[in-house]
């Protein structure tokens, strides 16, 4: 799944790598892999 983090738009497009509990690992095009607690960060799905 592709996502964006509106709070950090400069990270670019991200691809979800894994989900474990409340944690999601996303590989962003300009930042690399980031582990996010999705209870506090709202990722926006990209459907293009």
C-alpha positions as CSV (number, residue, x, y, z in Angstrom):
1,X,0.0,0.0,0.0
2,X,1.2,3.5,-0.8
3,X,0.8,6.3,1.8
4,X,1.7,9.9,2.6
5,X,2.4,11.5,5.9
6,X,0.7,14.9,5.7
7,X,2.6,16.1,8.8
8,X,5.9,15.4,6.9
9,X,5.0,15.9,3.3
10,X,8.7,16.3,2.4
11,X,9.2,12.6,3.1
12,X,7.4,11.9,-0.2
13,X,5.5,8.8,-1.1
14,X,5.8,5.8,1.2
15,X,5.3,2.1,0.7
16,X,4.1,0.2,3.8
17,X,6.5,-2.7,4.5
18,X,4.9,-4.3,7.6
19,X,2.3,-3.8,10.3
20,X,2.8,-5.2,13.9
21,X,0.3,-4.2,16.5
22,X,0.2,-0.4,16.5
23,X,3.4,0.0,14.6
24,X,3.7,0.4,10.8
25,X,7.0,0.4,9.0
26,X,7.0,2.6,5.9
27,X,9.8,3.1,3.3
28,X,9.5,6.8,2.2
29,X,11.2,7.9,-1.0
30,X,13.1,10.8,0.6
31,X,13.6,9.6,4.2
32,X,13.9,5.8,4.0
33,X,12.4,3.4,6.5
34,X,10.5,4.9,9.4
35,X,8.6,3.0,12.1
36,X,5.4,4.9,12.9
37,X,2.9,4.5,15.8
38,X,-0.3,4.9,13.8
39,X,-2.3,5.8,17.0
40,X,-0.6,9.2,16.9
41,X,0.3,9.7,13.2
42,X,-2.4,9.6,10.5
43,X,-1.1,8.2,7.2
44,X,-3.1,9.0,4.1
45,X,-3.6,6.2,1.6
46,X,-2.6,7.0,-2.1
47,X,-4.7,5.2,-4.7
48,X,-3.0,6.5,-7.9
